[in-house]
Structure formats: structure tokens, C-alpha cells
Amino acid sequence: MAIGCLALAPPAPAAAPASSQALAPAPRADPGPASAPRFGEEIAVRLVTVVVRVVDGAGDPVPGLTPADLRVRVGRREVPVAAVDWVPAAAAGGAAAHSGDAAAVADDARPPRAPAGPAAGPEAAGPEAPPALPALTADSPGRLVVFFVQADNNSPSRVRGHLRTLPFTRELVDALQPADRVAVMSFDSHLKLWLDFTRDHEPVPAAIWQAIHFGGRPAGPPGPAAHDPQPDAGGPSLARHLDFDAALRAASPERALAVTAAALAALPGEKELVFLAWGMGDFSPMGTKMTPAFAPAAKALTAARASVFVLDVTEADSHSLEVGLRGIADATGGTYDKTNLFPSLAVRQLARTISGYYVLSLDAAALPESGGSVAVELRGRRGTVLLRPTTFPAAAGARSR
């Protein structure tokens, strides 16, 4: 009996279609409506800002700073820097969103910044350069700069000091951008407004000369014929916000600065106050001490986002009343310099110092709940950090505990 072997073939592939169906496309899964919504998460980051100037020994801004170059502390806590933006003089007035210390701003509202990494190619070699400055346009807001003269016709040496410095103040005016607006004020027996904010820089030296010599009488409150030349139409104006009655009652330079600060506080953005002065404070055998009006003046200037840059016109290498001048500069994030030996050098250094500032952006969520004062220092770089006293308040939950 023969036994046959049955070979079992493997099962045929299931994809073997009939010849009549070979050209028919395979059905696709239905992707659903084209407008089907997609779900995700959106993270909003709230930023707060701090304005600083960082200068070297010659008064030049230290260029190209990045978040890694700066250490920021709020109270006892170190807070990471999210971004560093350089605001040049040509765009300083346009950075009103940054100018409020501890003000929250949206991430997409920051101006463009220079790339954090090194540039590629052989052009990257050589000394470090500051971020590229944006082009100045005709509608650029510009800066707000106040020349504040502390006059004294009873002291010939102080008048000589002013007159020696006066020609060099024109250099400072010439160094300003065309879009910058300049005002001139003075204090002698009381506070006086000689020139309201204007982009016409030509009359500025003459207004300073008048303030030094008590020449003429400045206009009073704004009216049909107030202030010649007129402030720019629609532009910022000191006269519109200055309390002229308080200006008349201001019997000390400290009170005059406080009244000026109150008017500046109504205007947005950073301000620079160039203080052509000879002294502040009271001198006695016990030394020089600040008057009771000093602290309120410094506080008012800080609230107005105004930094005071002092040019001491006294004809002396040192004097007792310079303590107050140094104090008001330190208290507002400004600088102090003398003009008795090299006025041109002092003025040119000041022009470089105020040529721009940095805006540091901090993540509000990283701030301590208890708040605290802000301290900024350089990390691995040389220079001096100029910072107005800035304090972040405690969070609502921390205050209620």
C-alpha cells in the first residue's frame, strides 16, 4: 500500500486582489472635518523691568551686556534675568513701556535685541561692539532732558563757575539727538521755568545764560502768550503740569527739585535732569547734613523716573556742600562730576553716560513673595551700575499673612 505525502502550502497573502480590482485605490481613513479644533496649552509669562545704566571709568556705556553678565537680587533672593535690552538715546523716548521700574510688560512688547551668541565669520573678531542702534526717524519721541540751574548772584565765584561751564553746555546740547526735547529751569529765590520742552535746541544756551544772570523774568502759567518758543504742539510740556504757586513758594533747591519732579511724573518715560549746581545741604561746625526736604525730593525724583546728573560748577577741588550734590546723584541713579578743572571733559563724559540705558526684564513669578529692594551688579565684567532705588512690593498673599 503506497502512502502519499500531502504538502501543505503556506496561506496565501490576504492582500491578493482580483485582477478586476487591482486598479482600485485603497480606502483611506476619514481625517474628519478640516476645521476640527486642536487643543493645547498657552503659557503667559509676566515680566517686570528695571532700568540701569552701566558705565566704565570714562563714563562710556559698557556695551553688549547679556543676562549672564548681570546679577540681580530682590531682597535676599537672586532673580534670573530673562532679557537685557539696550535702549539708545535715539529710541529712549520710545521705551515708555520699559521706563516704569517694576512695571509689567508683555514679552512681545520688548524692542529687538542683539543676538546673544557671537557673530559668525571673520568679522566677529576684534573688540566687542554694542548692539546696533536703530535708525533715528522724524517721528521718534526722543528723550526728555531738563537743564536745572542753581543760580546765586550773591557769590561772584559761583557765577564765574557757571560762566566757565556755560560754553561747554552747548557741547552737551549739540550732542543730543534732534528728536530730544529740552527744558530749562532754575532756582534762585524760587523755582523758575525758562524754557518748556522743545526740539528747537538753539535757544537752550541763551535760556541757561538768563537763568545764571537772573536776566529777565520767565513767563508764568501757560496762557495765550506763554513761553517763547512755544512747546511742541501736542508734545510733552512742563508748564501744563507745573504747580506755579508751589514753584513760587519753593525756598530751597531741594523743594524746587521736588516741585519739578511732580511735574515730570505726569510725563511718560525716562528723564535726565542735568543739575548745574554749587551745593546742597546745611553746613555747621558738626559737618554737612541734609535738610529735611532732601529725602522727599529724592523720593519724588525716583517716582518721576528722573535721574539727576550733577555738574558741580564750584571753583574748588572739594567743598563741604558737594555732599548733598553727590547724595542727590546717588539717590536717583545719576552721576556727579566737577567742572572746575576740565569742564569740557566733564561735559563730554556726561554726554556719553546719558547716551542710552539697559532695560532688564525679570520673570515676575521668580520674585520673592515678601518683595524687597533691587540690587544689580556685574558678573565677570568691569564697570559701574547706576540704578535708581527700586523696590518691588510684597505679594498680596504675603501681605495678608
Steps between C-alpha positions, in 0.01 A plus 500: 500500500651822393496789735482846337637824654282806501700825486335782686560836332520815717185709508469743211544869585175666580591793277470300176219694322310388193626636172186703453572684828875555454461864390254601769659725767505377853253680725650762739400578850270799532714788643193676629392859435781734393400754760511260794641693801837410647551517872818617672637718775603866492750624756499872578820639653467827686813710498610790716776738400785691662689785331876525557799677351832319493809714435875458508755730663476750212122522519448296183216247506627143533383336175350163415377388842301174513297341781807297599692824570263628767405380846169634634383459856158588635525502874718201581403295196692493175258536208599378151505760225270395214625758250721806466404774255719798408299819447712763319440872525327504161233261625493581872172687484342208318572267787226636720376146555832419666550819692279421797715310749318184606241550223365187332544479124411238242779286359426606144509870593875506552712669232727281287821399668838394371559124460633339817758284320815618321474605140622252239779564259829685520320829561420378851862536608615816671371709791147448621251741343172626647171391348415676176314824560166541325477771240363831624177594329320830479220375728732356768379618843852576620606565858386751759800698629471775761783749562457615859714798608569577865571872472649734760578860410621570853817296448731616218696173511185297436403726212851460355466125531174507306646729233803274463274200446246675276691468168538128556131447567454585133713196422263290707199648320666436164556137601127445548291337230276722285194323642597574862292759679675742735369723780683755716418573864681681778494563871615822664246645740239260364444254213476646148414346164695672222438269208241228461577171323592570140689332218643837400834481681630837381349712783616264775842665570336843507240377748776357722684834478185682609457263793860564613468879476145532627447661160139595444202322645371167372142466393238395752235230468414402141267735322446658158855640492682256727857385445696612201577280315181303543528135602454256216135471405358189660835418659588471869488821699629591844285813511180297470586301812713742704342639815606864462376593847714224652791613282469851642501363856799268443764663720780241466652299215366181659143629494549635147613155383197342665261737321679431171475126562125528559461657155726242335306214659204580277712432189582147382845351456845554642627853566846646544547805720834678449560686826739798462548559869733621773374321809226344711464446872567700816855559619577530871800442729370145532529447128257504208160345543204468266195718552164338581390570142778285348338158545158607358678654199695180430184293538304728265774484236508120522122483460529728194760264343747791494874452549708799613839555335690764697758737353652675802603851386672598827851640460656254742647152493273411790249678720261418779174537305599248234376230739140586413574508127658156514207383709231608253690336214542173689138503615365524146739280301693795355861620510705778657791684336690826546562769240763708682801350317383333181143611421515373142603153617224489761234603249615256233508219752144584603386499137631144464350385830147605403528360147288199594401253769416134551160353577517179703196272471426272795243222532247626754440144619863479615473800733482424873152525646632735765628744232804709575746753362686431177878469478683455168867419452721385218613140471840456333498851348648829615291811540270696727127432520283811539163403643220708645374358830241244394281289727254229405201481735405184685247271335141532614510159671820587686354830623189329639701249704 
